[in-house]
Structure formats: C-alpha cells, structure tokens
Amino acid sequence: MAGNFIQPGDTMTFVAPYAVASGAGFMVGAMFAVALNAAAIGASVEGKINGVWTLPKATGEAWVAFTTKLYWDNTNKRLTSTASGNSYVGIAVQNQASGDTTGRARLNGVPA
C-alpha cells in the first residue's frame, strides 16, 4: 500500500458544533455526518459521512425512493426535500409518507 495513505475516510473525527446524541445528524462546515457517539458542544465526536441511516424527517413531505434528493435543515436538525437554505446530503432509499417523522437516507459523503 502507498505510504501516504491515512485512512478510508468514511468515519471522521469532528468537533461537535452543538451537543449531539449518538445516531444524530450534524453539520460541521460543509460536511454532514451521523454521530457514532454522544458529545457535548466542542467535544470530539466520531461521525460517519456515508451509508444508509434512519434520521428525523420533515413532516408534510412525501419521499420517493431513489428519486427524492435530501437536504439537511440545520435549524430544525432534520432531513427535508427542500433545497432552499439547506445542504444537500443524500437521497431517499425508501418511500416515506408525508406524516412520517423519520426517513431512510443514503448519505452521499460529499461536502455540501
């Protein structure tokens, strides 16, 4: 293996921008991740930047699997299909009804 390889990069260490629970989504700069451990604001938190996750969802929106682009609403700490003012983080992988409060998303692992 090349001597300059550091790590695969799908899990990164971040400084928690606010208190996060294990399994919660969070944004640091342009990067979205899901916390693998709980962390207080300013503490180190391991975050997974890709994969399929069940996360909080904006109600009033129906999602279509593999069609609906998803964005992180950092104010309300949930996924939404509304692009305006939010950061693109992935795509729905399961149909979700408008009344659902959580949804399954495949994170793209790319900075917003």
N, C-alpha and C positions, 0 to 999 in steps of 0.2 A: 504494500500500500504506500502511496505517496507520503512522504514525511511531513507535508504541510497540512494534512487532514486533521481537523479538530474534533468534529462530532457530526452526527447525521443532521441535526438542526430542527427536528420536528418537536423537540422539547427545549425550551429556553428558560433561563433564569431572568426574571424581571424584578423591578422594584414596584411593589403594589401601589397603584395610583390612589387607591382607597381600600378600605377593609374588604377583603374578598373571602368568600366561603369556598371550600373545596367543591369543584364542579361548576362554579360560577364563571361567566364570561367577563372579560375585562379588556380595556384598550390601554396600551402604552404607546404614545406617539401614534404612528400609523399602523401598529401591529395589534391584531386581535388574538387573544388566547383564552383557553379554558384553564382555570386554576386546578392544579393537581394537589394542592394543599391549601389550607386556610392561612391567611396572612393579614396582619394589621397594616394600616397605611404606612408606607415607607419600608416595610419589611421585604425580605426576599420571598418570591413566590415562583414556583415552577409552573410554567404554562405550556400546554400543548397547542400548537398552532394549526394542526390539521386533524383529520379524522371525522367520524360521524358522531354527533352529540345530540342529546335532547336538552334543549335550552328554553328559557322563557320566551314566549311569543306574544306579539301584539294581538289583542283580540280584535275582531271586526275584519280580519283578513283571511281569505281562503288561500291556501298554497297548493300548487300543483307540483307533484314530484318531478324532478329533473327539468323543470321549466321556470320555476319561480326563483329569481335571484334574491338573496337575503342580505340585509344590511344590519349593522349594529347601531341601535339607538342608545348612545352612551348616557343620555339624560335619564332615560327610564330603565336602562340596563336590561334590554330585551332585543330579540330579533324582530325585524319588520321587513315588509316588501317595499317600503317607501325609501326611495333613494335620496331624496332631498334632505340635506342636513345630516345624513348618516353615512357610515363607512361600509363599503362592500366587503363581505366576509365569506360568502359561500353561496350554496344552492340548497333548496329543499330536496330531501330524498324520500319524502313520504307526503301524500296528500294530507292536508290539515284543514279542518273546518274552521269557519270564521269564529266560532265560540271557543276553540281550543286555546288554552293558556300556555301550552308548551308545544314545541315542534322539533322534528328531526332535521338536522342540517349537516351538510358536509362542508367543513371549513376548507377554504382554499389555501391557507398558509402563506398568502401573499400580502405584503403591506398595502393598506388601503390608499 
